[in-house]
Amino acid sequence: MPVQRRRARRLIAELRILRTAMNELSAFVYAKDLAGRYIFANRAMHALYRAAPNEVIGADDSRFWDIPGSRAIWRNDRRVIEGGVRLETEEHLAMPGADTRTYFSVKTPVRDARGRITGVAGISTDITHFKRLESELREKNALLESVLENVDACIYTKDRARRYTYANAKMAAVVGRTPGELIGRTDEELVSAEVAADWRVLDDAVFETGETQSGEEISTTPEGERRHFWVVQIPQRNAQGDVVSLLGISTDFTEFYRLKEELARQATTDELTGVRNRRSLLETARQEFSRANRYGLPMAMLMLDIDYFKRINDGFGHDVGDKVLKAVAEACRRELRDSDVLGRIGGEEFGVLLPNTDIEGAAAVAERLRVRIDGLVLSGDWGEDIRPKVSVGVACMQGAGRVETVLKHADEAMYAAKAAGRNRVHVARGEECRPTQLQDG
């Protein structure tokens, strides 16, 4: 008998401890009989229902929750009682006149010593705040995803091994893949070795310095089109301050780049003929003149003028005159080296810069140009064929001086060629302009 009393006292003590522990929990702990009546409810349940313990024990959920809520609770309780299963579920409940709240409930059957189900025990936690945060997070993630997928820029992240951990659709399109195909891969697996090496420069700088980097990168599309991007890469740090990844924002400025190139081309190019304009030719001539003086290299200039061009304009019209100008420019281009510079000085006059060329070589080039142009025949609906001719003046740099002096001598030589009968080459020597021994073609 004393043993049984000790066991009884120990059991009562344990139950008291258990009840105390459950009463200290912020979660709602309860037990119900087979009819759904409360046989236990901890202190948190009493506070929730704003009822004394004796008002909760023996009552069912219809006393505390609205009708839809109490029915939902009873359906879940019956699943546990009738199925003998443990149930984890979210319950959306509201007290009469109050807002709906969300509870995460774990319910399990209560059995007697013979294993028969005598009720249900449960623990429920109010997760309304977390559900709201979860919903807000989903909305913000959806908004962020929408922004990232529709912003006119390539957005991506890479880890320290340079593997992609995120890429939006625009970034994936640059390499001709889907976003999912980029994850876990490096640039070397996606683009050519040359492009990958170019892209890696900024990546390495971010991880080596721990600072934001920016610069231009070039890519080639799967169709072979060359694209230009302005890239900003931002280091991403962990809680300890270590750089663990980078965020890249890459903006395609190819059209701006092409516009800039086109504006630069227009600023240096004669619109009609496509050769250099006067300003560009003179700027290049000054640069070459300075280089030639510095290194003791020869340099020559040619001045070409189309003979009797006014007669062509007056007799056939300016549109035909434009065709002649373009034909002469094209003939010169075909005869000159890549290092030579052809420009339209104005009207029907062209200039040619010949780097690293002495007076004899320049005279030979001038004659080849004259012969090629002399062989041109332009036919069209204007009637008779047009056979343009040019007079060419040649001058060479004579030691230190100014490039304008060389141009002046070449211009004087060109006028001397015209005075001597046109369709010929004259070479300026020193301050004099004397004809060469070359014959008219």
Secondary structure, DSSP 8 states (H G I E B T S, - for coil): -HHHHHHHHHHHHHHHHHHHHHHH-SSEEEEEETTS-EEEE-HHHHHHHT--HHHHTT--GGGTS-HHHHHHHHHHHHHHHHH---EEEEEEE--TTS--EEEEEEEEEEE-TTS-EEEEEEEEEE-HHHHHHHHHHHHHHHHHHHHHHHSSSEEEEEETT--EEEE-HHHHHHTTS-HHHHBT--GGGTS-HHHHHHHHHHHHHHHHH-S-EEEEEEEE-TTS-EEEEEEEEEEEE-TTS-EEEEEEEEEE-HHHHHHHHHHHHHHHB-TTT-SB-HHHHHHHHHHHHHHHHHHT--EEEEEEEETTHHHHHHHH-HHHHHHHHHHHHHHHHHHS-TT-EEEEEETTEEEEEEET--HHHHHHHHHHHHHHHHT--B-STTSS-B---EEEEEEE--SSS-HHHHHHHHHHHHHHHHHTTSSSEEEEETTEEEE-S----
